[in-house]
Amino acid sequence: MAWNRSPRPEFCAEVGIEQLELDEVIARSDYLILTVAANSGTRHLIGERELAMMRESAFLINIARGAVVDEAALITALQERTIAGAGLDVFEVEPLPADSPLIALDNVVLSPHALCWTADFAAATGAEALAEVRTVAAGRGSQHVVNSPRGGTDGAR
C-alpha cells in the first residue's frame, strides 16, 4: 500500500500497489517509509497527530528530508514508546546536534543520508577518482578541483 500526493491509479494497478489516503496508510503500516520531497506541503507531514495514529509495533523510516517529520513530536513518541522505533538518515537540524535526545534512544537507528550509494554509483565514483589520479600523475590538470589556487575549477595542478 502507498500514498502519493498525486494519485497514480494506472501505475499502482500495474505494479500491484493499493493507493490509499495518508491517514489509512499511517494507521495500517508496520513500516512507514517516507520518501517525499521537502516543500511547504510536506513540512511536518508527520507530526504528533500522525504519530498517534501509528501502531505501537510500527517503525517510522525517514529517508526523505528532516523537515518532513516534526522531530520534537517523534522524540516524544519514541521516548513514550507509542511507536516501536525509527530509522533516520535525515534530521530537522543537520548535522544532528550532539545533545539531540535521538542519540540516546535505544529504539532509533541513525545513519548518514546516503541516497545514491548503490554498487553502480560506488563503481563509477571509484573509476572517476582513479582517472583523476592518473591525469594528475601524468602532469595534466585535474578536471574536478574545488579549491584551485587560481580560483575556480580550471584544471589547476
Secondary structure, DSSP 8 states (H G I E B T S, - for coil): -B--SS--HHHHHHHT--B--HHHHHHH-SEEEE----STTTTTSB-HHHHHHS-TT-EEEE-S-GGGB-HHHHHHHHHTTSSSEEEES--SSSS--TT-GGGG-TTEEE----TT--HHHHHHHHHHHHHHHHHHHTT---S--SS-TTSSSS---
